[in-house]
Amino acid sequence: MKEIIKEAGYKQLLGIIEKTYSISRQKAFQIVNFELISTHWLIGKHIIEFEQKGKSKVW
């Protein structure tokens, strides 16, 4: 009986660890995606400013 209780507790612990890892991994993906999008946006901004030579929109 004691082993069943220990096993159930161990499975619960593994479940908590798995959920914690999954949540943290998702947050890391979101942060990385945000930084990549920001970086690409800034690169595009620099290219446009270079092409326009400081002028407003060139059509």
HTML snippet that shows the backbone in 3Dmol.js (N, CA, C, O; Angstrom):
<script src="https://3Dmol.org/build/3Dmol-min.js"></script>
<div id="view" style="width:600px;height:400px;position:relative"></div>
<script>
const pdb = `
ATOM      1  N   MET A   1       0.829  -1.195   0.000  1.00  0.00           N
ATOM      2  CA  MET A   1       0.000   0.000   0.000  1.00  0.00           C
ATOM      3  C   MET A   1       0.869   1.252   0.000  1.00  0.00           C
ATOM      4  O   MET A   1       0.582   2.213  -0.714  1.00  0.00           O
ATOM      5  N   LYS A   2       1.930   1.239   0.800  1.00  0.00           N
ATOM      6  CA  LYS A   2       2.807   2.395   0.883  1.00  0.00           C
ATOM      7  C   LYS A   2       3.475   2.681  -0.463  1.00  0.00           C
ATOM      8  O   LYS A   2       3.661   3.839  -0.837  1.00  0.00           O
ATOM      9  N   GLU A   3       3.836   1.613  -1.188  1.00  0.00           N
ATOM     10  CA  GLU A   3       4.476   1.787  -2.496  1.00  0.00           C
ATOM     11  C   GLU A   3       3.520   2.391  -3.508  1.00  0.00           C
ATOM     12  O   GLU A   3       3.940   3.175  -4.358  1.00  0.00           O
ATOM     13  N   ILE A   4       2.257   2.046  -3.433  1.00  0.00           N
ATOM     14  CA  ILE A   4       1.255   2.620  -4.349  1.00  0.00           C
ATOM     15  C   ILE A   4       1.161   4.118  -4.113  1.00  0.00           C
ATOM     16  O   ILE A   4       1.104   4.899  -5.063  1.00  0.00           O
ATOM     17  N   ILE A   5       1.145   4.516  -2.860  1.00  0.00           N
ATOM     18  CA  ILE A   5       1.076   5.940  -2.521  1.00  0.00           C
ATOM     19  C   ILE A   5       2.337   6.641  -3.000  1.00  0.00           C
ATOM     20  O   ILE A   5       2.250   7.733  -3.561  1.00  0.00           O
ATOM     21  N   LYS A   6       3.505   6.045  -2.794  1.00  0.00           N
ATOM     22  CA  LYS A   6       4.750   6.650  -3.259  1.00  0.00           C
ATOM     23  C   LYS A   6       4.753   6.766  -4.774  1.00  0.00           C
ATOM     24  O   LYS A   6       5.167   7.788  -5.321  1.00  0.00           O
ATOM     25  N   GLU A   7       4.287   5.710  -5.462  1.00  0.00           N
ATOM     26  CA  GLU A   7       4.264   5.712  -6.924  1.00  0.00           C
ATOM     27  C   GLU A   7       3.328   6.805  -7.440  1.00  0.00           C
ATOM     28  O   GLU A   7       3.654   7.508  -8.396  1.00  0.00           O
ATOM     29  N   ALA A   8       2.160   6.941  -6.800  1.00  0.00           N
ATOM     30  CA  ALA A   8       1.208   7.976  -7.203  1.00  0.00           C
ATOM     31  C   ALA A   8       1.826   9.359  -6.989  1.00  0.00           C
ATOM     32  O   ALA A   8       1.669  10.242  -7.832  1.00  0.00           O
ATOM     33  N   GLY A   9       2.512   9.550  -5.895  1.00  0.00           N
ATOM     34  CA  GLY A   9       3.167  10.820  -5.612  1.00  0.00           C
ATOM     35  C   GLY A   9       4.269  11.120  -6.612  1.00  0.00           C
ATOM     36  O   GLY A   9       4.456  12.262  -7.031  1.00  0.00           O
ATOM     37  N   TYR A  10       5.000  10.071  -6.988  1.00  0.00           N
ATOM     38  CA  TYR A  10       6.080  10.225  -7.957  1.00  0.00           C
ATOM     39  C   TYR A  10       5.522  10.594  -9.331  1.00  0.00           C
ATOM     40  O   TYR A  10       6.079  11.454 -10.014  1.00  0.00           O
ATOM     41  N   LYS A  11       4.434   9.955  -9.734  1.00  0.00           N
ATOM     42  CA  LYS A  11       3.799  10.274 -11.021  1.00  0.00           C
ATOM     43  C   LYS A  11       3.282  11.708 -11.020  1.00  0.00           C
ATOM     44  O   LYS A  11       3.387  12.414 -12.023  1.00  0.00           O
ATOM     45  N   GLN A  12       2.728  12.130  -9.896  1.00  0.00           N
ATOM     46  CA  GLN A  12       2.244  13.505  -9.782  1.00  0.00           C
ATOM     47  C   GLN A  12       3.412  14.481  -9.898  1.00  0.00           C
ATOM     48  O   GLN A  12       3.308  15.503 -10.577  1.00  0.00           O
ATOM     49  N   LEU A  13       4.518  14.165  -9.238  1.00  0.00           N
ATOM     50  CA  LEU A  13       5.709  15.006  -9.325  1.00  0.00           C
ATOM     51  C   LEU A  13       6.196  15.108 -10.770  1.00  0.00           C
ATOM     52  O   LEU A  13       6.525  16.199 -11.235  1.00  0.00           O
ATOM     53  N   LEU A  14       6.243  13.985 -11.481  1.00  0.00           N
ATOM     54  CA  LEU A  14       6.664  13.994 -12.880  1.00  0.00           C
ATOM     55  C   LEU A  14       5.719  14.843 -13.730  1.00  0.00           C
ATOM     56  O   LEU A  14       6.158  15.555 -14.633  1.00  0.00           O
ATOM     57  N   GLY A  15       4.433  14.764 -13.439  1.00  0.00           N
ATOM     58  CA  GLY A  15       3.450  15.571 -14.165  1.00  0.00           C
ATOM     59  C   GLY A  15       3.677  17.064 -13.948  1.00  0.00           C
ATOM     60  O   GLY A  15       3.602  17.855 -14.888  1.00  0.00           O
ATOM     61  N   ILE A  16       3.952  17.437 -12.715  1.00  0.00           N
ATOM     62  CA  ILE A  16       4.214  18.840 -12.385  1.00  0.00           C
ATOM     63  C   ILE A  16       5.485  19.321 -13.080  1.00  0.00           C
ATOM     64  O   ILE A  16       5.522  20.422 -13.628  1.00  0.00           O
ATOM     65  N   ILE A  17       6.521  18.490 -13.053  1.00  0.00           N
ATOM     66  CA  ILE A  17       7.780  18.848 -13.717  1.00  0.00           C
ATOM     67  C   ILE A  17       7.559  19.006 -15.219  1.00  0.00           C
ATOM     68  O   ILE A  17       8.052  19.958 -15.824  1.00  0.00           O
ATOM     69  N   GLU A  18       6.822  18.078 -15.817  1.00  0.00           N
ATOM     70  CA  GLU A  18       6.549  18.151 -17.260  1.00  0.00           C
ATOM     71  C   GLU A  18       5.779  19.421 -17.619  1.00  0.00           C
ATOM     72  O   GLU A  18       6.096  20.085 -18.606  1.00  0.00           O
ATOM     73  N   LYS A  19       4.766  19.756 -16.815  1.00  0.00           N
ATOM     74  CA  LYS A  19       3.973  20.962 -17.071  1.00  0.00           C
ATOM     75  C   LYS A  19       4.827  22.216 -16.910  1.00  0.00           C
ATOM     76  O   LYS A  19       4.729  23.136 -17.722  1.00  0.00           O
ATOM     77  N   THR A  20       5.656  22.263 -15.884  1.00  0.00           N
ATOM     78  CA  THR A  20       6.548  23.396 -15.661  1.00  0.00           C
ATOM     79  C   THR A  20       7.496  23.573 -16.836  1.00  0.00           C
ATOM     80  O   THR A  20       7.700  24.691 -17.309  1.00  0.00           O
ATOM     81  N   TYR A  21       8.074  22.480 -17.309  1.00  0.00           N
ATOM     82  CA  TYR A  21       8.991  22.519 -18.443  1.00  0.00           C
ATOM     83  C   TYR A  21       8.265  23.000 -19.705  1.00  0.00           C
ATOM     84  O   TYR A  21       8.799  23.819 -20.452  1.00  0.00           O
ATOM     85  N   SER A  22       7.065  22.498 -19.939  1.00  0.00           N
ATOM     86  CA  SER A  22       6.301  22.887 -21.126  1.00  0.00           C
ATOM     87  C   SER A  22       5.957  24.370 -21.122  1.00  0.00           C
ATOM     88  O   SER A  22       6.083  25.043 -22.145  1.00  0.00           O
ATOM     89  N   ILE A  23       5.528  24.873 -19.986  1.00  0.00           N
ATOM     90  CA  ILE A  23       5.187  26.294 -19.865  1.00  0.00           C
ATOM     91  C   ILE A  23       6.425  27.157 -20.099  1.00  0.00           C
ATOM     92  O   ILE A  23       6.361  28.150 -20.823  1.00  0.00           O
ATOM     93  N   SER A  24       7.539  26.783 -19.496  1.00  0.00           N
ATOM     94  CA  SER A  24       8.772  27.555 -19.660  1.00  0.00           C
ATOM     95  C   SER A  24       9.265  27.520 -21.105  1.00  0.00           C
ATOM     96  O   SER A  24       9.738  28.528 -21.629  1.00  0.00           O
ATOM     97  N   ARG A  25       9.154  26.366 -21.740  1.00  0.00           N
ATOM     98  CA  ARG A  25       9.581  26.239 -23.136  1.00  0.00           C
ATOM     99  C   ARG A  25       8.719  27.123 -24.031  1.00  0.00           C
ATOM    100  O   ARG A  25       9.240  27.774 -24.936  1.00  0.00           O
ATOM    101  N   GLN A  26       7.411  27.155 -23.793  1.00  0.00           N
ATOM    102  CA  GLN A  26       6.511  27.995 -24.578  1.00  0.00           C
ATOM    103  C   GLN A  26       6.857  29.472 -24.409  1.00  0.00           C
ATOM    104  O   GLN A  26       6.871  30.225 -25.383  1.00  0.00           O
ATOM    105  N   LYS A  27       7.135  29.884 -23.175  1.00  0.00           N
ATOM    106  CA  LYS A  27       7.521  31.271 -22.918  1.00  0.00           C
ATOM    107  C   LYS A  27       8.824  31.609 -23.640  1.00  0.00           C
ATOM    108  O   LYS A  27       8.961  32.700 -24.193  1.00  0.00           O
ATOM    109  N   ALA A  28       9.771  30.692 -23.637  1.00  0.00           N
ATOM    110  CA  ALA A  28      11.050  30.910 -24.326  1.00  0.00           C
ATOM    111  C   ALA A  28      10.817  31.074 -25.822  1.00  0.00           C
ATOM    112  O   ALA A  28      11.408  31.961 -26.439  1.00  0.00           O
ATOM    113  N   PHE A  29       9.964  30.234 -26.422  1.00  0.00           N
ATOM    114  CA  PHE A  29       9.655  30.363 -27.848  1.00  0.00           C
ATOM    115  C   PHE A  29       9.047  31.732 -28.149  1.00  0.00           C
ATOM    116  O   PHE A  29       9.397  32.363 -29.146  1.00  0.00           O
ATOM    117  N   GLN A  30       8.141  32.188 -27.290  1.00  0.00           N
ATOM    118  CA  GLN A  30       7.492  33.481 -27.509  1.00  0.00           C
ATOM    119  C   GLN A  30       8.505  34.615 -27.441  1.00  0.00           C
ATOM    120  O   GLN A  30       8.456  35.540 -28.253  1.00  0.00           O
ATOM    121  N   ILE A  31       9.418  34.553 -26.486  1.00  0.00           N
ATOM    122  CA  ILE A  31      10.435  35.597 -26.347  1.00  0.00           C
ATOM    123  C   ILE A  31      11.351  35.608 -27.558  1.00  0.00           C
ATOM    124  O   ILE A  31      11.655  36.673 -28.096  1.00  0.00           O
ATOM    125  N   VAL A  32      11.798  34.428 -27.995  1.00  0.00           N
ATOM    126  CA  VAL A  32      12.674  34.333 -29.162  1.00  0.00           C
ATOM    127  C   VAL A  32      11.950  34.849 -30.402  1.00  0.00           C
ATOM    128  O   VAL A  32      12.530  35.609 -31.177  1.00  0.00           O
ATOM    129  N   ASN A  33      10.701  34.452 -30.602  1.00  0.00           N
ATOM    130  CA  ASN A  33       9.933  34.928 -31.755  1.00  0.00           C
ATOM    131  C   ASN A  33       9.791  36.443 -31.744  1.00  0.00           C
ATOM    132  O   ASN A  33       9.936  37.088 -32.782  1.00  0.00           O
ATOM    133  N   PHE A  34       9.510  37.011 -30.588  1.00  0.00           N
ATOM    134  CA  PHE A  34       9.385  38.461 -30.478  1.00  0.00           C
ATOM    135  C   PHE A  34      10.692  39.140 -30.874  1.00  0.00           C
ATOM    136  O   PHE A  34      10.679  40.116 -31.623  1.00  0.00           O
ATOM    137  N   GLU A  35      11.806  38.640 -30.384  1.00  0.00           N
ATOM    138  CA  GLU A  35      13.103  39.236 -30.695  1.00  0.00           C
ATOM    139  C   GLU A  35      13.449  39.097 -32.174  1.00  0.00           C
ATOM    140  O   GLU A  35      13.996  40.025 -32.770  1.00  0.00           O
ATOM    141  N   LEU A  36      13.137  37.952 -32.772  1.00  0.00           N
ATOM    142  CA  LEU A  36      13.397  37.770 -34.203  1.00  0.00           C
ATOM    143  C   LEU A  36      12.553  38.727 -35.042  1.00  0.00           C
ATOM    144  O   LEU A  36      13.055  39.335 -35.987  1.00  0.00           O
ATOM    145  N   ILE A  37      11.282  38.860 -34.700  1.00  0.00           N
ATOM    146  CA  ILE A  37      10.414  39.784 -35.433  1.00  0.00           C
ATOM    147  C   ILE A  37      10.912  41.214 -35.277  1.00  0.00           C
ATOM    148  O   ILE A  37      10.967  41.958 -36.256  1.00  0.00           O
ATOM    149  N   SER A  38      11.272  41.604 -34.071  1.00  0.00           N
ATOM    150  CA  SER A  38      11.791  42.954 -33.826  1.00  0.00           C
ATOM    151  C   SER A  38      13.068  43.204 -34.618  1.00  0.00           C
ATOM    152  O   SER A  38      13.243  44.273 -35.203  1.00  0.00           O
ATOM    153  N   THR A  39      13.958  42.220 -34.635  1.00  0.00           N
ATOM    154  CA  THR A  39      15.213  42.345 -35.367  1.00  0.00           C
ATOM    155  C   THR A  39      14.958  42.512 -36.858  1.00  0.00           C
ATOM    156  O   THR A  39      15.541  43.387 -37.497  1.00  0.00           O
ATOM    157  N   HIS A  40      14.087  41.673 -37.415  1.00  0.00           N
ATOM    158  CA  HIS A  40      13.786  41.766 -38.846  1.00  0.00           C
ATOM    159  C   HIS A  40      13.116  43.087 -39.191  1.00  0.00           C
ATOM    160  O   HIS A  40      13.395  43.669 -40.239  1.00  0.00           O
ATOM    161  N   TRP A  41      12.241  43.561 -38.325  1.00  0.00           N
ATOM    162  CA  TRP A  41      11.576  44.842 -38.553  1.00  0.00           C
ATOM    163  C   TRP A  41      12.612  45.974 -38.570  1.00  0.00           C
ATOM    164  O   TRP A  41      12.572  46.843 -39.441  1.00  0.00           O
ATOM    165  N   LEU A  42      13.531  45.957 -37.612  1.00  0.00           N
ATOM    166  CA  LEU A  42      14.561  47.002 -37.566  1.00  0.00           C
ATOM    167  C   LEU A  42      15.485  46.947 -38.781  1.00  0.00           C
ATOM    168  O   LEU A  42      15.875  47.986 -39.313  1.00  0.00           O
ATOM    169  N   ILE A  43      15.832  45.747 -39.219  1.00  0.00           N
ATOM    170  CA  ILE A  43      16.671  45.612 -40.412  1.00  0.00           C
ATOM    171  C   ILE A  43      15.944  46.217 -41.612  1.00  0.00           C
ATOM    172  O   ILE A  43      16.543  46.955 -42.393  1.00  0.00           O
ATOM    173  N   GLY A  44      14.664  45.907 -41.758  1.00  0.00           N
ATOM    174  CA  GLY A  44      13.874  46.490 -42.840  1.00  0.00           C
ATOM    175  C   GLY A  44      13.815  48.005 -42.749  1.00  0.00           C
ATOM    176  O   GLY A  44      13.903  48.692 -43.766  1.00  0.00           O
ATOM    177  N   LYS A  45      13.669  48.524 -41.553  1.00  0.00           N
ATOM    178  CA  LYS A  45      13.643  49.977 -41.333  1.00  0.00           C
ATOM    179  C   LYS A  45      14.959  50.602 -41.764  1.00  0.00           C
ATOM    180  O   LYS A  45      14.959  51.639 -42.427  1.00  0.00           O
ATOM    181  N   HIS A  46      16.072  49.995 -41.402  1.00  0.00           N
ATOM    182  CA  HIS A  46      17.391  50.520 -41.788  1.00  0.00           C
ATOM    183  C   HIS A  46      17.559  50.504 -43.305  1.00  0.00           C
ATOM    184  O   HIS A  46      18.096  51.452 -43.877  1.00  0.00           O
ATOM    185  N   ILE A  47      17.110  49.450 -43.951  1.00  0.00           N
ATOM    186  CA  ILE A  47      17.216  49.348 -45.411  1.00  0.00           C
ATOM    187  C   ILE A  47      16.380  50.439 -46.073  1.00  0.00           C
ATOM    188  O   ILE A  47      16.847  51.100 -47.001  1.00  0.00           O
ATOM    189  N   ILE A  48      15.149  50.630 -45.605  1.00  0.00           N
ATOM    190  CA  ILE A  48      14.280  51.663 -46.180  1.00  0.00           C
ATOM    191  C   ILE A  48      14.883  53.043 -45.988  1.00  0.00           C
ATOM    192  O   ILE A  48      14.902  53.846 -46.921  1.00  0.00           O
ATOM    193  N   GLU A  49      15.378  53.330 -44.785  1.00  0.00           N
ATOM    194  CA  GLU A  49      15.994  54.633 -44.531  1.00  0.00           C
ATOM    195  C   GLU A  49      17.214  54.836 -45.422  1.00  0.00           C
ATOM    196  O   GLU A  49      17.438  55.945 -45.906  1.00  0.00           O
ATOM    197  N   PHE A  50      17.989  53.815 -45.644  1.00  0.00           N
ATOM    198  CA  PHE A  50      19.157  53.896 -46.522  1.00  0.00           C
ATOM    199  C   PHE A  50      18.714  54.171 -47.956  1.00  0.00           C
ATOM    200  O   PHE A  50      19.269  55.043 -48.625  1.00  0.00           O
ATOM    201  N   GLU A  51      17.719  53.431 -48.425  1.00  0.00           N
ATOM    202  CA  GLU A  51      17.235  53.588 -49.797  1.00  0.00           C
ATOM    203  C   GLU A  51      16.603  54.976 -50.019  1.00  0.00           C
ATOM    204  O   GLU A  51      16.739  55.554 -51.098  1.00  0.00           O
ATOM    205  N   GLN A  52      15.929  55.495 -49.017  1.00  0.00           N
ATOM    206  CA  GLN A  52      15.258  56.795 -49.159  1.00  0.00           C
ATOM    207  C   GLN A  52      16.194  57.964 -48.890  1.00  0.00           C
ATOM    208  O   GLN A  52      15.846  59.122 -49.120  1.00  0.00           O
ATOM    209  N   LYS A  53      17.369  57.649 -48.408  1.00  0.00           N
ATOM    210  CA  LYS A  53      18.368  58.695 -48.096  1.00  0.00           C
ATOM    211  C   LYS A  53      17.799  59.793 -47.198  1.00  0.00           C
ATOM    212  O   LYS A  53      18.069  60.977 -47.402  1.00  0.00           O
ATOM    213  N   GLY A  54      17.027  59.394 -46.225  1.00  0.00           N
ATOM    214  CA  GLY A  54      16.487  60.339 -45.245  1.00  0.00           C
ATOM    215  C   GLY A  54      15.215  61.045 -45.695  1.00  0.00           C
ATOM    216  O   GLY A  54      14.632  61.796 -44.913  1.00  0.00           O
ATOM    217  N   LYS A  55      14.767  60.830 -46.929  1.00  0.00           N
ATOM    218  CA  LYS A  55      13.551  61.493 -47.429  1.00  0.00           C
ATOM    219  C   LYS A  55      12.324  60.705 -46.958  1.00  0.00           C
ATOM    220  O   LYS A  55      12.424  59.541 -46.571  1.00  0.00           O
ATOM    221  N   SER A  56      11.160  61.374 -47.001  1.00  0.00           N
ATOM    222  CA  SER A  56       9.939  60.642 -46.661  1.00  0.00           C
ATOM    223  C   SER A  56       9.603  59.701 -47.810  1.00  0.00           C
ATOM    224  O   SER A  56      10.372  59.599 -48.766  1.00  0.00           O
ATOM    225  N   LYS A  57       8.506  59.034 -47.736  1.00  0.00           N
ATOM    226  CA  LYS A  57       8.151  57.969 -48.682  1.00  0.00           C
ATOM    227  C   LYS A  57       8.469  58.343 -50.126  1.00  0.00           C
ATOM    228  O   LYS A  57       8.137  59.426 -50.608  1.00  0.00           O
ATOM    229  N   VAL A  58       9.121  57.407 -50.787  1.00  0.00           N
ATOM    230  CA  VAL A  58       9.431  57.572 -52.207  1.00  0.00           C
ATOM    231  C   VAL A  58       8.575  56.586 -52.965  1.00  0.00           C
ATOM    232  O   VAL A  58       8.707  55.378 -52.767  1.00  0.00           O
ATOM    233  N   TRP A  59       7.701  57.070 -53.830  1.00  0.00           N
ATOM    234  CA  TRP A  59       6.819  56.187 -54.592  1.00  0.00           C
ATOM    235  C   TRP A  59       7.304  56.110 -55.969  1.00  0.00           C
ATOM    236  O   TRP A  59       6.711  55.416 -56.795  1.00  0.00           O
TER     237      TRP A  59
END
`;
const viewer = $3Dmol.createViewer("view");
viewer.addModel(pdb, "pdb");
viewer.setStyle({}, {cartoon: {color: "spectrum"}});
viewer.zoomTo();
viewer.render();
</script>
